[in-house]
Structure formats: structure tokens, C-alpha cells
Amino acid sequence: MNVGIVAQRGNENATDLAGALCEMLDEEDVSIWVDEATSEHVDARGVDVDRMTECNLVVSIGGDGTFLFAARGAGGTPILGVNLGEVGFLNAVAPEDAVEEVRETVTTYRERGAVPSREAPRLTASGDGDWSTHPALNEIVVLGAQRGHGQGAEFEVEVDGTTYDRGHADGVLVSTPTGSSAYNLSEGGRSSTPTQTVWCSPRCAPTTPCRRWSSTPTAISASACRTRPTPSSAATAPARRSRLPRPSRSL
């Protein structure tokens, strides 16, 4: 079994916990990779986070930002989040429980050949010019050339080939259920359960009647959401999925 560890940079508590996990995993005869910054402080092989896709489990130690950083490199590898942040929306394990939680997960993997997990939808964006983004666990935002008073752009949103909405705004935000409690919530959307539903929200839409966005943030089920500043090129956000471990202690 190969376990990757990503610890929050500049956080001594995260580094100490990474060291404790490395000691336990070494005793369990588990191969250990850590992110390159953490490798300077613990006795383990340091690798680029993008290589965490080769692991069977990735442990993120820190806040939600660290979790999102780990998820960017982990791909479909299950991620177990240890909360050292203030909110810890994505991190289900308390630091004092981390060593035993990871030990139990290793035991389960050896018995069943898989880490107990739930899938979490992710989004990617692509557009004209053959560009694309890394899969996003929270949200993707399409913005006009310039934000602010008198700026923004006209947008048109298509869902599975059908026009969903159009209007003027600073941008359009498409969020996953995981990201529904982040910027989507501040734009008037709701938090959502872990399903295929995504939220589409206008960002900073003007309130003047002739320029108002025609709808409030709305939940939609779609395989692809096409958002474009009209009449410019489009950005398309197809759904992908990643996996989150299901620990014995949850949020």
C-alpha cells in the first residue's frame, strides 16, 4: 500500500503530525510519500503533489485550503482530511484521532482491497484554444474582461444544449455540492447534499431592472454546463468525480 501525506506549509503542528503518521505507517510496512515541502522536515520520500494519483490513500493535514491543494494532485485517489483549520468543512478527522484513523483505514484497505469512500463531483472547464483547467472540487468561475461598476459582461448559460439563462453580471459561478457552502452561498445559493446537482450563480449581477440577471442561484442536474460571455468564445464545465474517504467520525 502507498499512502501520500500533504501537510499545510508553515504549520508546525501539521509537520509534527505528518511525522507521527510517517512513524506509524513505517511500522505498518506502508510505503510513504509526502509533499516536497514536508519532506524537508520528516523522514519520508518527497514527491510533487501531482504524483499523489499513484497512491492508494492521501492524507491532508491542515485546513480546507490544504485539502483542495491535495485534491488537485490526487485525482481519483481517496483523500482523508485532518482538520487543523478553523472551519474544516472538508476535514472530518480531529488531529488527536488522526494516527488511529489512518491505521484503521490501512487495515481496512488490506482486508478489502479498497478504502471506504464516497464520490464527490468535480468540474473541469475548457474552451476555444484547446485550454482546460484542473478538476475543481469547489467551483469554477467564468468572468468578463473587467469587473466592477459599469463593467462585467453579457453572459449566456446553456445546460445540456438548452439555454438556461442569460444576462449581465461580473461573471458566472458553477459550483459542486462540496463547493455549495463557499462562494455559492455568499451569492445567495444554498448548501447542498453530496449528489450530482450543481449550482449555477451570477456573480455581482446589477440590480437595475434593465440589467438584472433573470434568475437567482439555482440547482441543476447536468452533464455539461456551457457558459459564455456573448458573443465571445465559450467555456464548458463537464462533471468529473473524485473520492473522499468515509471515516468513522464525520462532520
N, C-alpha and C positions, 0 to 999 in steps of 0.2 A: 504493500500500500504506500502511496505517496501523498503526503499532506503538505500543503503550502500555507505559509503564515504571512500575513500582511499587517504590520503594526503602524500605528499613527506616528508620523515623523515628529521628533522633538518632544515626545511624551515619554518620560522616564518610566512611568507606570506601565505603559504599553510595552516598552522594551523589556522590562523585568518579567512581565507575564509571558512574553514571547520566549524568553529564556527558560522559564519554568515549563512551558509547553514542550520546548525542544528537549529538555531533560527527560520528561515523561515519555515522549514519543520515541526517544532513543532507547529507553528501557523496554519499550514495546516492540522494538526492532522495526520501526516505521521509517521510511525514507522521508527526509525533511528538506523542504525548500523554503527560504524566506525571501522577502523583497530585498533588493540590493542595499537600501539604506539601513535596514535592520541587521543585515549580515555583518555590518561593521561593529555590532555590539554583542552578538551571540555566536555560538559555535555551530554554525549551520551554513549550508551552501546558499549563496545569494544568487538570485536569478531575476531577470526582468519580469514584471508582473504579467506581461503578455504570455509568458510561458506557463502560467498557472492553469491553463487549459489542460495541461498534461497531468494534473493532479487528480486524485480521487475525491479530495476534500480541500477546501480553502477556509482558513480561519482568519477572520478580520477582527483586529483588536483596535478599538477606538470609537469614534462617533459615526454618524451616518455618512459623513464625507469619506471616511476611510472605507466604509462598506462599498460605497459607489465606486471608489477608485479600484478596489479589489474586484468588483463585479465587471468592470470594464475589461480586465485582463482574464478573468476566469471563464468567460464564455458560458457554457452549459454546466460547468462543474458546480456542485452544491457548495454554498457559502454559509458558514456558521458565524454569526456576528456576536462578538463580546462587547458589551456596552461600557465604554469609558467616557461617553459624551454626556450632554445634558438631557437630550430628549431620547435618543436611542430608539427611534421608531422602527428601524430595520434590524436592531440588535436585540435578540431575545435572551441572551445569556449574561448573567451578572459575573463580574470578574472573579469573585470568590468561588463560583461554581465552574469556571472555565476548564480547569485541568480535568476534573472528573467527567464533565460533559463531553469533552473531546475523547477521553479514554473510552467512555461508553459508546461513542459514535464509531470509534475504531473497532471495538469488539463487535458491534452490530454489522459493520461492513465485512468483517472476516467471517461472520456466521451466515450472512445473507447475500454477500457479494454486491451490496448496494447500500448507499446512505439514505435513510428515510428522509424524504424531502417533499416539498410542494413546488409546483411550477409557478413562475411569475412571468407574465408577459413582458416583453421588451419591444422597443421601437427602433427602427433604423430610418434614416432619411437619405434620399438620393435625388439627383436632379440632372438637368442638362449639363453636359461637360464631363460626364462619367465620374462624378464625385459622389461620395457616400459617407455616412458617419458610422462611428462605432455604435453597437446596440446600446440604447439608453434604457436604464431601469426606471427612471423617474418620468422624464418628459422630453419633448423636442419642441423648440420654438422657431417659427419662421417669422422673420422681421422685415419691415420695409427698409429702404436705404437709410432713413434717418428717423429717430423717434422724437417726440415732444410736440409742443403746441404748434399747430399748423402743418405738421409733418405726417408721418405714417404713410399708409398706402391703402389702395383698394385691394381687397382680398376676395378670392373665391375658393370655397371648400367643396370638394367632391368626396363622397363616400361610396366606395364600390361602384364608381362610374356615374353616380347620381348626384346632382347638385344638392348640397346640404345647406349652405348658407353663403352669403356674400355681404360685403360691407367695408367700411373704412375703420382701420384700427392701427395701433403701433405694430401689431403682429398677431399671430395665431399660435396658441399653445395646445399641443396634443399630449395628454398625459396618460400613463398607465394607471391601473388600480394602486400600485405601490406609490406612484407619484401624486396620487389624487389629493393627498393631505399636504402637499408642498405648494408650489406656485398656483396650481389649480384652485386650491382652497382660498388663497388670497384674492383670486379673480372672481370669486363668487360661486365656484363649483363645490361639489360635495365630496367627502371621502367615500371610497367605495370598497367593496369586498373583493377578495382575490378572484376575479373572473376575467373573461375575455373583454369585458367592457372597457372602453377607453373614453376619456373626456376631451372634448374639443371646446376651447375657450378663446374668446377675443381678448387681447391684451390692451388695456387702456383705450377702449373704444370711446370716442367722443359722445357727449350726452346731448348735443344739439339735435333736434328732431330730424333734420335733413341728412345728418351724417351718422346717425346712430346705427350700431350693429343690430341686425334684425332679431337676434336671439340671445338668450342668456346661456352660460355654460351648460352643455347637455351631454348626457351619457349616450354613447353609440356603440354598436357592435359591428365591427368591420374587419375585413382582411387587409384593406388599404384605405388610407385617408390622403387625398391629394389636395394640397394647399398651395395656392399660388398668388403672388402679387400680380394682379391683372394690369396689362396684358403680358407680363414678363413670364419667364420660364417657371416651371412647376417644381415643387418638392413633394416627394411621395414618401409616406411613412408606413411601410409594411410591418406587420407584427412578427416578432420572434419571441422565443421563450428562454428563460433561464430557470435554475432550480435553487430553492432555498431549503436548507435542512429543517426538519421539524423536531426541535429539541424537546426534552421532557418538560421544560419550563418555557412558557410562551408569554408574549405580551398580553 
